[in-house]
Amino acid sequence: MKTVRSLPFRALSLLILAALLTASTVFAAPAEEPAPPTVTADAAVVMDYDTGEVLYAKDADEMRVPASMTKVMTAYLIFEELEAGNLTLDTMVPISAQNARISRNAAYPMSVPLPSGGQVSAEDLLKLILVPSASASCIVMAEYIAGSEEAFVQRMNDTARRLGMTAEYENSHGAFPHYMTARSQAILVRECIQRFPEMLEYTSLTSVEFRGEVYENTNQLLPGCEYAYPGADGFKTGTISEAGYCLSATAVRDGQRIITVVMHSDDNETRHTDSTALLDYGFAVLEARAAFPDVAHHWSRDAVDALYELGVELHPDGESFLPDRDITRGEFTAMLCSALERTDAMPAAPEGSQPAQFQDTAGHWAEDYIARAAQAGLVGGVGTGLFSPDTTITRQEIMVILDQALDLPEENGLDFTDTEDIAVWALPAAARVTAAGLMTGSYGQLLPDAPCTRGEAAALVNALLTSDLL
């Protein structure tokens, strides 16, 4: 363990934090969870997008007719082709006379006429599939990708099995009955958002224009629609007589996403009101399970909950954690010290070391944490006899702490447009810490003198505890 030159700390970029947060998902449950919702649909699911946990299920494993929710799998395979480079959004796809006739056939809802012998871009077809639910557009893309709709359907079923779904697709559009479970549809929607988040750019469209006609999205949870739900950005409806009214939906609130599915609702109104009740329930469960109400839907929730469950000193303000407030030197020292002590990772004080004497920590709530951390060489003062426990911590200060605590190799990861803004005393640490991938920048900038929020600090401490760096 190296000797620390100064206390402080600052934020990781959200990009790195998103990857680190997946390392630990521990929930505290200080509040009572809400009562299950009343749902009229025959089958329903509520899923926490982050974890994939099903928070509510009603006959979720019964095989039912999904109708046009089928098109989600078709769109997923189109995005696979885009990812593989076999297709671009600008690819012009030919329209056969047969498919042009199908596009005008009311037996294949929704009817969106396609030009016989003409060409339509893959992106326009994708929009028609996901927004007005054009069945013929599915067949056009299926034949273009796989050579025939039958071959494409085989790929749909193979993909369903790979994703752990229970589904028996028989066509690419859902205009005619085949079967899957509500749970499987939720699994698929989650997979779509995880792997192809740009799909939300299409499912969130309230309408599309094609060849001079405007076609509305039948998902009325979207902004400005009849049953608008805050944060809703997709996903897909389905309606034929054998299926009733179906809707897979998703909404995001303060960085936390819920996925819902209803199958065989009685009418258009109830599939939307059922979905609203399910979304409300999902977000209420997340709030009840959070250590603090104000992190229930915050991106740092998992890290804060994990530290809370461990008994780490988080210094809440009443029942609030205040994740977006800048963290102070005292708060971070208490968080780090208590986390290391709880996991038996606190370094022993060097032989002969004397307790630090700070004039400005006497009587401070973090006094004992600061004293133990300073004696162990984790933190230092900011001047003769001063610690400044209530001032904020910067990114370059955190890099100094990490470097001196972790014995990192002599490598240089500084490749930022603002490298010259790093203080001379922090340069060696910044080089090693960035090379180790512990801290990254934002849009090419390291922002060395920017403050660290409490949520960012919690994410970093939790990431350290679940890494092999200590």
FIFILUM-591380 format. One record per residue (C-alpha): residue number from 1; residue in one letter; x, y, z. Coordinates in steps of 0.5 Angstrom, whole numbers. Layout:
<rs>
<nr=NUM; rest=A; x=X; y=Y; z=Z>
...
</rs>
This chain:
<rs>
<nr=1; rest=M; x=0; y=0; z=0>
<nr=2; rest=K; x=3; y=7; z=-2>
<nr=3; rest=T; x=2; y=13; z=2>
<nr=4; rest=V; x=-3; y=18; z=0>
<nr=5; rest=R; x=-1; y=25; z=-1>
<nr=6; rest=S; x=-8; y=28; z=-1>
<nr=7; rest=L; x=-16; y=26; z=0>
<nr=8; rest=P; x=-20; y=27; z=-5>
<nr=9; rest=F; x=-24; y=24; z=-11>
<nr=10; rest=R; x=-29; y=25; z=-17>
<nr=11; rest=A; x=-33; y=22; z=-22>
<nr=12; rest=L; x=-33; y=16; z=-27>
<nr=13; rest=S; x=-36; y=17; z=-34>
<nr=14; rest=L; x=-43; y=14; z=-34>
<nr=15; rest=L; x=-40; y=10; z=-40>
<nr=16; rest=I; x=-35; y=6; z=-35>
<nr=17; rest=L; x=-40; y=6; z=-29>
<nr=18; rest=A; x=-46; y=3; z=-33>
<nr=19; rest=A; x=-41; y=-3; z=-34>
<nr=20; rest=L; x=-39; y=-3; z=-27>
<nr=21; rest=L; x=-45; y=-3; z=-24>
<nr=22; rest=T; x=-47; y=-10; z=-27>
<nr=23; rest=A; x=-42; y=-13; z=-23>
<nr=24; rest=S; x=-47; y=-12; z=-17>
<nr=25; rest=T; x=-54; y=-12; z=-16>
<nr=26; rest=V; x=-56; y=-13; z=-9>
<nr=27; rest=F; x=-63; y=-10; z=-6>
<nr=28; rest=A; x=-65; y=-7; z=1>
<nr=29; rest=A; x=-72; y=-7; z=2>
<nr=30; rest=P; x=-74; y=-2; z=8>
<nr=31; rest=A; x=-81; y=-1; z=5>
<nr=32; rest=E; x=-87; y=-5; z=4>
<nr=33; rest=E; x=-88; y=-7; z=-3>
<nr=34; rest=P; x=-94; y=-5; z=-6>
<nr=35; rest=A; x=-100; y=-9; z=-7>
<nr=36; rest=P; x=-101; y=-13; z=-14>
<nr=37; rest=P; x=-104; y=-9; z=-19>
<nr=38; rest=T; x=-111; y=-11; z=-22>
<nr=39; rest=V; x=-111; y=-13; z=-29>
<nr=40; rest=T; x=-116; y=-15; z=-34>
<nr=41; rest=A; x=-112; y=-18; z=-39>
<nr=42; rest=D; x=-111; y=-26; z=-39>
<nr=43; rest=A; x=-104; y=-25; z=-38>
<nr=44; rest=A; x=-99; y=-20; z=-36>
<nr=45; rest=V; x=-92; y=-19; z=-34>
<nr=46; rest=V; x=-88; y=-13; z=-31>
<nr=47; rest=M; x=-80; y=-14; z=-32>
<nr=48; rest=D; x=-75; y=-10; z=-29>
<nr=49; rest=Y; x=-71; y=-8; z=-35>
<nr=50; rest=D; x=-64; y=-8; z=-31>
<nr=51; rest=T; x=-64; y=-14; z=-28>
<nr=52; rest=G; x=-69; y=-18; z=-32>
<nr=53; rest=E; x=-73; y=-20; z=-26>
<nr=54; rest=V; x=-80; y=-21; z=-27>
<nr=55; rest=L; x=-84; y=-17; z=-21>
<nr=56; rest=Y; x=-91; y=-19; z=-23>
<nr=57; rest=A; x=-94; y=-25; z=-27>
<nr=58; rest=K; x=-101; y=-27; z=-29>
<nr=59; rest=D; x=-101; y=-33; z=-33>
<nr=60; rest=A; x=-94; y=-31; z=-36>
<nr=61; rest=D; x=-93; y=-38; z=-38>
<nr=62; rest=E; x=-99; y=-40; z=-42>
<nr=63; rest=M; x=-98; y=-40; z=-50>
<nr=64; rest=R; x=-103; y=-35; z=-53>
<nr=65; rest=V; x=-103; y=-31; z=-59>
<nr=66; rest=P; x=-99; y=-25; z=-60>
<nr=67; rest=A; x=-102; y=-22; z=-66>
<nr=68; rest=S; x=-97; y=-17; z=-69>
<nr=69; rest=M; x=-93; y=-17; z=-63>
<nr=70; rest=T; x=-90; y=-22; z=-67>
<nr=71; rest=K; x=-87; y=-16; z=-71>
<nr=72; rest=V; x=-82; y=-15; z=-65>
<nr=73; rest=M; x=-78; y=-21; z=-67>
<nr=74; rest=T; x=-78; y=-19; z=-74>
<nr=75; rest=A; x=-75; y=-13; z=-73>
<nr=76; rest=Y; x=-70; y=-16; z=-68>
<nr=77; rest=L; x=-67; y=-20; z=-74>
<nr=78; rest=I; x=-67; y=-14; z=-79>
<nr=79; rest=F; x=-63; y=-11; z=-74>
<nr=80; rest=E; x=-58; y=-17; z=-73>
<nr=81; rest=E; x=-57; y=-16; z=-81>
<nr=82; rest=L; x=-56; y=-9; z=-80>
<nr=83; rest=E; x=-51; y=-10; z=-75>
<nr=84; rest=A; x=-47; y=-16; z=-79>
<nr=85; rest=G; x=-47; y=-11; z=-85>
<nr=86; rest=N; x=-51; y=-15; z=-89>
<nr=87; rest=L; x=-56; y=-9; z=-90>
<nr=88; rest=T; x=-56; y=-2; z=-89>
<nr=89; rest=L; x=-62; y=3; z=-87>
<nr=90; rest=D; x=-61; y=6; z=-94>
<nr=91; rest=T; x=-62; y=-1; z=-98>
<nr=92; rest=M; x=-67; y=-1; z=-103>
<nr=93; rest=V; x=-71; y=-7; z=-102>
<nr=94; rest=P; x=-75; y=-10; z=-108>
<nr=95; rest=I; x=-83; y=-10; z=-108>
<nr=96; rest=S; x=-86; y=-16; z=-112>
<nr=97; rest=A; x=-93; y=-16; z=-115>
<nr=98; rest=Q; x=-95; y=-21; z=-110>
<nr=99; rest=N; x=-93; y=-17; z=-104>
<nr=100; rest=A; x=-96; y=-11; z=-107>
<nr=101; rest=R; x=-103; y=-15; z=-107>
<nr=102; rest=I; x=-102; y=-17; z=-100>
<nr=103; rest=S; x=-100; y=-10; z=-98>
<nr=104; rest=R; x=-107; y=-8; z=-100>
<nr=105; rest=N; x=-111; y=-14; z=-97>
<nr=106; rest=A; x=-115; y=-13; z=-91>
<nr=107; rest=A; x=-113; y=-20; z=-88>
<nr=108; rest=Y; x=-106; y=-18; z=-87>
<nr=109; rest=P; x=-107; y=-12; z=-82>
<nr=110; rest=M; x=-104; y=-7; z=-82>
<nr=111; rest=S; x=-106; y=-5; z=-90>
<nr=112; rest=V; x=-100; y=0; z=-92>
<nr=113; rest=P; x=-100; y=-1; z=-100>
<nr=114; rest=L; x=-93; y=-2; z=-103>
<nr=115; rest=P; x=-91; y=0; z=-110>
<nr=116; rest=S; x=-91; y=-7; z=-114>
<nr=117; rest=G; x=-85; y=-7; z=-118>
<nr=118; rest=G; x=-82; y=-2; z=-114>
<nr=119; rest=Q; x=-77; y=-1; z=-109>
<nr=120; rest=V; x=-77; y=1; z=-101>
<nr=121; rest=S; x=-72; y=3; z=-97>
<nr=122; rest=A; x=-70; y=-2; z=-91>
<nr=123; rest=E; x=-71; y=4; z=-86>
<nr=124; rest=D; x=-78; y=6; z=-89>
<nr=125; rest=L; x=-80; y=-2; z=-88>
<nr=126; rest=L; x=-78; y=-2; z=-81>
<nr=127; rest=K; x=-82; y=4; z=-79>
<nr=128; rest=L; x=-88; y=1; z=-83>
<nr=129; rest=I; x=-87; y=-6; z=-79>
<nr=130; rest=L; x=-86; y=-2; z=-72>
<nr=131; rest=V; x=-91; y=4; z=-72>
<nr=132; rest=P; x=-97; y=2; z=-76>
<nr=133; rest=S; x=-96; y=-5; z=-76>
<nr=134; rest=A; x=-95; y=-7; z=-84>
<nr=135; rest=S; x=-96; y=-14; z=-85>
<nr=136; rest=A; x=-94; y=-14; z=-92>
<nr=137; rest=S; x=-87; y=-10; z=-90>
<nr=138; rest=C; x=-85; y=-16; z=-86>
<nr=139; rest=I; x=-86; y=-21; z=-91>
<nr=140; rest=V; x=-82; y=-17; z=-96>
<nr=141; rest=M; x=-76; y=-16; z=-91>
<nr=142; rest=A; x=-77; y=-24; z=-89>
<nr=143; rest=E; x=-76; y=-26; z=-96>
<nr=144; rest=Y; x=-70; y=-21; z=-98>
<nr=145; rest=I; x=-66; y=-23; z=-92>
<nr=146; rest=A; x=-68; y=-31; z=-92>
<nr=147; rest=G; x=-70; y=-32; z=-99>
<nr=148; rest=S; x=-77; y=-34; z=-97>
<nr=149; rest=E; x=-81; y=-33; z=-91>
<nr=150; rest=E; x=-81; y=-40; z=-89>
<nr=151; rest=A; x=-74; y=-40; z=-88>
<nr=152; rest=F; x=-74; y=-33; z=-84>
<nr=153; rest=V; x=-79; y=-36; z=-79>
<nr=154; rest=Q; x=-75; y=-42; z=-78>
<nr=155; rest=R; x=-69; y=-37; z=-76>
<nr=156; rest=M; x=-75; y=-33; z=-72>
<nr=157; rest=N; x=-76; y=-40; z=-68>
<nr=158; rest=D; x=-68; y=-41; z=-67>
<nr=159; rest=T; x=-67; y=-34; z=-65>
<nr=160; rest=A; x=-73; y=-35; z=-60>
<nr=161; rest=R; x=-70; y=-42; z=-57>
<nr=162; rest=R; x=-63; y=-38; z=-56>
<nr=163; rest=L; x=-66; y=-33; z=-52>
<nr=164; rest=G; x=-70; y=-38; z=-48>
<nr=165; rest=M; x=-76; y=-36; z=-50>
<nr=166; rest=T; x=-82; y=-40; z=-51>
<nr=167; rest=A; x=-85; y=-39; z=-58>
<nr=168; rest=E; x=-88; y=-42; z=-64>
<nr=169; rest=Y; x=-88; y=-37; z=-70>
<nr=170; rest=E; x=-91; y=-39; z=-76>
<nr=171; rest=N; x=-91; y=-33; z=-80>
<nr=172; rest=S; x=-87; y=-26; z=-80>
<nr=173; rest=H; x=-92; y=-22; z=-78>
<nr=174; rest=G; x=-98; y=-25; z=-73>
<nr=175; rest=A; x=-104; y=-23; z=-78>
<nr=176; rest=F; x=-105; y=-31; z=-77>
<nr=177; rest=P; x=-105; y=-34; z=-70>
<nr=178; rest=H; x=-99; y=-38; z=-67>
<nr=179; rest=Y; x=-97; y=-38; z=-60>
<nr=180; rest=M; x=-92; y=-35; z=-55>
<nr=181; rest=T; x=-92; y=-33; z=-48>
<nr=182; rest=A; x=-92; y=-26; z=-44>
<nr=183; rest=R; x=-86; y=-28; z=-41>
<nr=184; rest=S; x=-82; y=-29; z=-47>
<nr=185; rest=Q; x=-85; y=-23; z=-50>
<nr=186; rest=A; x=-82; y=-19; z=-45>
<nr=187; rest=I; x=-75; y=-23; z=-45>
<nr=188; rest=L; x=-75; y=-21; z=-53>
<nr=189; rest=V; x=-77; y=-13; z=-51>
<nr=190; rest=R; x=-71; y=-13; z=-46>
<nr=191; rest=E; x=-66; y=-17; z=-51>
<nr=192; rest=C; x=-68; y=-12; z=-57>
<nr=193; rest=I; x=-67; y=-6; z=-52>
<nr=194; rest=Q; x=-60; y=-8; z=-49>
<nr=195; rest=R; x=-57; y=-10; z=-56>
<nr=196; rest=F; x=-61; y=-5; z=-61>
<nr=197; rest=P; x=-63; y=1; z=-57>
<nr=198; rest=E; x=-63; y=5; z=-63>
<nr=199; rest=M; x=-70; y=1; z=-64>
<nr=200; rest=L; x=-73; y=5; z=-59>
<nr=201; rest=E; x=-72; y=11; z=-64>
<nr=202; rest=Y; x=-77; y=7; z=-68>
<nr=203; rest=T; x=-82; y=5; z=-63>
<nr=204; rest=S; x=-82; y=12; z=-60>
<nr=205; rest=L; x=-85; y=15; z=-66>
<nr=206; rest=T; x=-92; y=17; z=-66>
<nr=207; rest=S; x=-93; y=16; z=-73>
<nr=208; rest=V; x=-90; y=16; z=-80>
<nr=209; rest=E; x=-91; y=18; z=-87>
<nr=210; rest=F; x=-90; y=14; z=-93>
<nr=211; rest=R; x=-92; y=16; z=-100>
<nr=212; rest=G; x=-96; y=22; z=-98>
<nr=213; rest=E; x=-100; y=18; z=-93>
<nr=214; rest=V; x=-99; y=19; z=-85>
<nr=215; rest=Y; x=-100; y=12; z=-81>
<nr=216; rest=E; x=-101; y=13; z=-73>
<nr=217; rest=N; x=-98; y=8; z=-68>
<nr=218; rest=T; x=-103; y=4; z=-65>
<nr=219; rest=N; x=-99; y=4; z=-58>
<nr=220; rest=Q; x=-103; y=10; z=-55>
<nr=221; rest=L; x=-98; y=10; z=-49>
<nr=222; rest=L; x=-93; y=15; z=-53>
<nr=223; rest=P; x=-93; y=22; z=-51>
<nr=224; rest=G; x=-99; y=26; z=-54>
<nr=225; rest=C; x=-103; y=20; z=-55>
<nr=226; rest=E; x=-109; y=19; z=-51>
<nr=227; rest=Y; x=-107; y=14; z=-46>
<nr=228; rest=A; x=-100; y=18; z=-46>
<nr=229; rest=Y; x=-95; y=15; z=-40>
<nr=230; rest=P; x=-89; y=19; z=-37>
<nr=231; rest=G; x=-83; y=16; z=-40>
<nr=232; rest=A; x=-86; y=11; z=-45>
<nr=233; rest=D; x=-82; y=10; z=-51>
<nr=234; rest=G; x=-85; y=4; z=-54>
<nr=235; rest=F; x=-86; y=-2; z=-56>
<nr=236; rest=K; x=-91; y=-6; z=-60>
<nr=237; rest=T; x=-99; y=-7; z=-60>
<nr=238; rest=G; x=-102; y=-13; z=-63>
<nr=239; rest=T; x=-109; y=-15; z=-65>
<nr=240; rest=I; x=-113; y=-20; z=-68>
<nr=241; rest=S; x=-119; y=-24; z=-66>
<nr=242; rest=E; x=-116; y=-30; z=-64>
<nr=243; rest=A; x=-111; y=-25; z=-60>
<nr=244; rest=G; x=-115; y=-20; z=-57>
<nr=245; rest=Y; x=-112; y=-14; z=-55>
<nr=246; rest=C; x=-104; y=-14; z=-54>
<nr=247; rest=L; x=-99; y=-9; z=-52>
<nr=248; rest=S; x=-92; y=-10; z=-50>
<nr=249; rest=A; x=-89; y=-3; z=-47>
<nr=250; rest=T; x=-84; y=0; z=-44>
<nr=251; rest=A; x=-82; y=7; z=-40>
<nr=252; rest=V; x=-76; y=10; z=-37>
<nr=253; rest=R; x=-76; y=14; z=-31>
<nr=254; rest=D; x=-70; y=17; z=-28>
<nr=255; rest=G; x=-66; y=12; z=-31>
<nr=256; rest=Q; x=-69; y=6; z=-29>
<nr=257; rest=R; x=-74; y=2; z=-34>
<nr=258; rest=I; x=-80; y=-2; z=-34>
<nr=259; rest=I; x=-82; y=-7; z=-39>
<nr=260; rest=T; x=-90; y=-10; z=-39>
<nr=261; rest=V; x=-94; y=-14; z=-43>
<nr=262; rest=V; x=-101; y=-16; z=-43>
<nr=263; rest=M; x=-104; y=-21; z=-48>
<nr=264; rest=H; x=-112; y=-22; z=-49>
<nr=265; rest=S; x=-114; y=-15; z=-46>
<nr=266; rest=D; x=-122; y=-14; z=-48>
<nr=267; rest=D; x=-121; y=-8; z=-52>
<nr=268; rest=N; x=-116; y=-2; z=-54>
<nr=269; rest=E; x=-118; y=2; z=-48>
<nr=270; rest=T; x=-116; y=-4; z=-43>
<nr=271; rest=R; x=-110; y=-6; z=-46>
<nr=272; rest=H; x=-107; y=1; z=-45>
<nr=273; rest=T; x=-110; y=2; z=-38>
<nr=274; rest=D; x=-108; y=-5; z=-36>
<nr=275; rest=S; x=-101; y=-3; z=-38>
<nr=276; rest=T; x=-101; y=4; z=-34>
<nr=277; rest=A; x=-103; y=0; z=-28>
<nr=278; rest=L; x=-97; y=-5; z=-29>
<nr=279; rest=L; x=-92; y=1; z=-31>
<nr=280; rest=D; x=-94; y=4; z=-24>
<nr=281; rest=Y; x=-93; y=-2; z=-20>
<nr=282; rest=G; x=-86; y=-4; z=-23>
<nr=283; rest=F; x=-84; y=3; z=-21>
<nr=284; rest=A; x=-87; y=3; z=-15>
<nr=285; rest=V; x=-83; y=-4; z=-13>
<nr=286; rest=L; x=-77; y=-1; z=-15>
<nr=287; rest=E; x=-78; y=5; z=-11>
<nr=288; rest=A; x=-80; y=0; z=-5>
<nr=289; rest=R; x=-74; y=-4; z=-6>
<nr=290; rest=A; x=-69; y=2; z=-6>
<nr=291; rest=A; x=-65; y=4; z=0>
<nr=292; rest=F; x=-67; y=11; z=-1>
<nr=293; rest=P; x=-73; y=13; z=-5>
<nr=294; rest=D; x=-69; y=18; z=-9>
<nr=295; rest=V; x=-65; y=13; z=-12>
<nr=296; rest=A; x=-70; y=8; z=-14>
<nr=297; rest=H; x=-70; y=10; z=-21>
<nr=298; rest=H; x=-63; y=13; z=-21>
<nr=299; rest=W; x=-58; y=10; z=-25>
<nr=300; rest=S; x=-53; y=9; z=-19>
<nr=301; rest=R; x=-59; y=5; z=-15>
<nr=302; rest=D; x=-56; y=-2; z=-15>
<nr=303; rest=A; x=-49; y=1; z=-13>
<nr=304; rest=V; x=-52; y=5; z=-7>
<nr=305; rest=D; x=-57; y=-1; z=-5>
<nr=306; rest=A; x=-51; y=-6; z=-5>
<nr=307; rest=L; x=-47; y=-1; z=0>
<nr=308; rest=Y; x=-53; y=0; z=4>
<nr=309; rest=E; x=-54; y=-7; z=5>
<nr=310; rest=L; x=-47; y=-8; z=7>
<nr=311; rest=G; x=-48; y=-3; z=12>
<nr=312; rest=V; x=-43; y=2; z=9>
<nr=313; rest=E; x=-43; y=10; z=12>
<nr=314; rest=L; x=-47; y=13; z=6>
<nr=315; rest=H; x=-49; y=19; z=11>
<nr=316; rest=P; x=-56; y=20; z=8>
<nr=317; rest=D; x=-60; y=27; z=9>
<nr=318; rest=G; x=-66; y=24; z=13>
<nr=319; rest=E; x=-69; y=19; z=8>
<nr=320; rest=S; x=-66; y=22; z=2>
<nr=321; rest=F; x=-59; y=20; z=-1>
<nr=322; rest=L; x=-58; y=26; z=-6>
<nr=323; rest=P; x=-54; y=22; z=-11>
<nr=324; rest=D; x=-53; y=28; z=-16>
<nr=325; rest=R; x=-50; y=32; z=-10>
<nr=326; rest=D; x=-43; y=33; z=-10>
<nr=327; rest=I; x=-40; y=29; z=-5>
<nr=328; rest=T; x=-35; y=32; z=1>
<nr=329; rest=R; x=-28; y=30; z=3>
<nr=330; rest=G; x=-31; y=28; z=10>
<nr=331; rest=E; x=-37; y=24; z=6>
<nr=332; rest=F; x=-33; y=20; z=1>
<nr=333; rest=T; x=-28; y=18; z=7>
<nr=334; rest=A; x=-33; y=15; z=11>
<nr=335; rest=M; x=-36; y=12; z=5>
<nr=336; rest=L; x=-29; y=9; z=3>
<nr=337; rest=C; x=-27; y=7; z=10>
<nr=338; rest=S; x=-33; y=4; z=12>
<nr=339; rest=A; x=-33; y=0; z=6>
<nr=340; rest=L; x=-26; y=-3; z=7>
<nr=341; rest=E; x=-27; y=-4; z=14>
<nr=342; rest=R; x=-34; y=-8; z=12>
<nr=343; rest=T; x=-30; y=-12; z=7>
<nr=344; rest=D; x=-24; y=-13; z=11>
<nr=345; rest=A; x=-20; y=-10; z=6>
<nr=346; rest=M; x=-18; y=-4; z=10>
<nr=347; rest=P; x=-10; y=-3; z=10>
<nr=348; rest=A; x=-7; y=-3; z=17>
<nr=349; rest=A; x=-4; y=3; z=19>
<nr=350; rest=P; x=4; y=3; z=18>
<nr=351; rest=E; x=8; y=1; z=24>
<nr=352; rest=G; x=10; y=7; z=28>
<nr=353; rest=S; x=5; y=12; z=25>
<nr=354; rest=Q; x=1; y=17; z=29>
<nr=355; rest=P; x=-6; y=19; z=29>
<nr=356; rest=A; x=-7; y=25; z=24>
<nr=357; rest=Q; x=-9; y=31; z=28>
<nr=358; rest=F; x=-14; y=36; z=24>
<nr=359; rest=Q; x=-16; y=42; z=27>
<nr=360; rest=D; x=-23; y=42; z=23>
<nr=361; rest=T; x=-25; y=35; z=24>
<nr=362; rest=A; x=-26; y=35; z=32>
<nr=363; rest=G; x=-34; y=34; z=33>
<nr=364; rest=H; x=-35; y=33; z=26>
<nr=365; rest=W; x=-40; y=27; z=24>
<nr=366; rest=A; x=-34; y=24; z=20>
<nr=367; rest=E; x=-29; y=25; z=25>
<nr=368; rest=D; x=-27; y=18; z=27>
<nr=369; rest=Y; x=-27; y=15; z=20>
<nr=370; rest=I; x=-23; y=21; z=18>
<nr=371; rest=A; x=-18; y=19; z=23>
<nr=372; rest=R; x=-18; y=12; z=22>
<nr=373; rest=A; x=-17; y=13; z=14>
<nr=374; rest=A; x=-11; y=18; z=15>
<nr=375; rest=Q; x=-7; y=13; z=20>
<nr=376; rest=A; x=-8; y=8; z=15>
<nr=377; rest=G; x=-5; y=12; z=9>
<nr=378; rest=L; x=-11; y=13; z=5>
<nr=379; rest=V; x=-12; y=20; z=6>
<nr=380; rest=G; x=-9; y=27; z=8>
<nr=381; rest=G; x=-10; y=34; z=10>
<nr=382; rest=V; x=-10; y=40; z=5>
<nr=383; rest=G; x=-6; y=44; z=9>
<nr=384; rest=T; x=-2; y=45; z=16>
<nr=385; rest=G; x=-7; y=41; z=21>
<nr=386; rest=L; x=-13; y=42; z=16>
<nr=387; rest=F; x=-17; y=37; z=13>
<nr=388; rest=S; x=-23; y=41; z=10>
<nr=389; rest=P; x=-28; y=35; z=11>
<nr=390; rest=D; x=-34; y=39; z=8>
<nr=391; rest=T; x=-31; y=41; z=1>
<nr=392; rest=T; x=-32; y=37; z=-5>
<nr=393; rest=I; x=-27; y=32; z=-8>
<nr=394; rest=T; x=-25; y=33; z=-15>
<nr=395; rest=R; x=-23; y=28; z=-21>
<nr=396; rest=Q; x=-16; y=29; z=-20>
<nr=397; rest=E; x=-16; y=28; z=-13>
<nr=398; rest=I; x=-19; y=21; z=-13>
<nr=399; rest=M; x=-14; y=19; z=-18>
<nr=400; rest=V; x=-9; y=20; z=-13>
<nr=401; rest=I; x=-12; y=16; z=-8>
<nr=402; rest=L; x=-13; y=10; z=-13>
<nr=403; rest=D; x=-6; y=11; z=-15>
<nr=404; rest=Q; x=-3; y=11; z=-8>
<nr=405; rest=A; x=-8; y=5; z=-6>
<nr=406; rest=L; x=-7; y=0; z=-11>
<nr=407; rest=D; x=0; y=0; z=-13>
<nr=408; rest=L; x=-2; y=1; z=-21>
<nr=409; rest=P; x=3; y=-1; z=-26>
<nr=410; rest=E; x=7; y=5; z=-30>
<nr=411; rest=E; x=3; y=6; z=-36>
<nr=412; rest=N; x=0; y=12; z=-39>
<nr=413; rest=G; x=-7; y=13; z=-41>
<nr=414; rest=L; x=-7; y=20; z=-42>
<nr=415; rest=D; x=-10; y=22; z=-49>
<nr=416; rest=F; x=-15; y=27; z=-47>
<nr=417; rest=T; x=-16; y=34; z=-50>
<nr=418; rest=D; x=-15; y=37; z=-43>
<nr=419; rest=T; x=-9; y=33; z=-41>
<nr=420; rest=E; x=-6; y=40; z=-39>
<nr=421; rest=D; x=-11; y=42; z=-34>
<nr=422; rest=I; x=-9; y=36; z=-30>
<nr=423; rest=A; x=-5; y=39; z=-24>
<nr=424; rest=V; x=3; y=37; z=-24>
<nr=425; rest=W; x=2; y=33; z=-17>
<nr=426; rest=A; x=-3; y=29; z=-20>
<nr=427; rest=L; x=0; y=28; z=-27>
<nr=428; rest=P; x=3; y=21; z=-25>
<nr=429; rest=A; x=-3; y=18; z=-22>
<nr=430; rest=A; x=-7; y=20; z=-27>
<nr=431; rest=A; x=-3; y=17; z=-32>
<nr=432; rest=R; x=-3; y=10; z=-29>
<nr=433; rest=V; x=-11; y=11; z=-27>
<nr=434; rest=T; x=-13; y=12; z=-34>
<nr=435; rest=A; x=-9; y=7; z=-37>
<nr=436; rest=A; x=-12; y=2; z=-32>
<nr=437; rest=G; x=-19; y=4; z=-34>
<nr=438; rest=L; x=-21; y=6; z=-27>
<nr=439; rest=M; x=-23; y=13; z=-30>
<nr=440; rest=T; x=-25; y=15; z=-37>
<nr=441; rest=G; x=-27; y=22; z=-40>
<nr=442; rest=S; x=-33; y=25; z=-43>
<nr=443; rest=Y; x=-33; y=27; z=-50>
<nr=444; rest=G; x=-25; y=27; z=-50>
<nr=445; rest=Q; x=-24; y=31; z=-44>
<nr=446; rest=L; x=-22; y=28; z=-37>
<nr=447; rest=L; x=-25; y=34; z=-33>
<nr=448; rest=P; x=-19; y=33; z=-28>
<nr=449; rest=D; x=-22; y=39; z=-23>
<nr=450; rest=A; x=-29; y=37; z=-24>
<nr=451; rest=P; x=-33; y=35; z=-17>
<nr=452; rest=C; x=-36; y=28; z=-16>
<nr=453; rest=T; x=-43; y=27; z=-14>
<nr=454; rest=R; x=-45; y=22; z=-9>
<nr=455; rest=G; x=-48; y=17; z=-14>
<nr=456; rest=E; x=-42; y=17; z=-18>
<nr=457; rest=A; x=-38; y=16; z=-11>
<nr=458; rest=A; x=-42; y=10; z=-9>
<nr=459; rest=A; x=-41; y=7; z=-16>
<nr=460; rest=L; x=-34; y=7; z=-16>
<nr=461; rest=V; x=-33; y=4; z=-9>
<nr=462; rest=N; x=-38; y=-1; z=-10>
<nr=463; rest=A; x=-34; y=-3; z=-17>
<nr=464; rest=L; x=-28; y=-3; z=-13>
<nr=465; rest=L; x=-31; y=-8; z=-8>
<nr=466; rest=T; x=-33; y=-12; z=-13>
<nr=467; rest=S; x=-26; y=-12; z=-17>
<nr=468; rest=D; x=-20; y=-16; z=-16>
<nr=469; rest=L; x=-16; y=-9; z=-15>
<nr=470; rest=L; x=-16; y=-9; z=-7>
</rs>
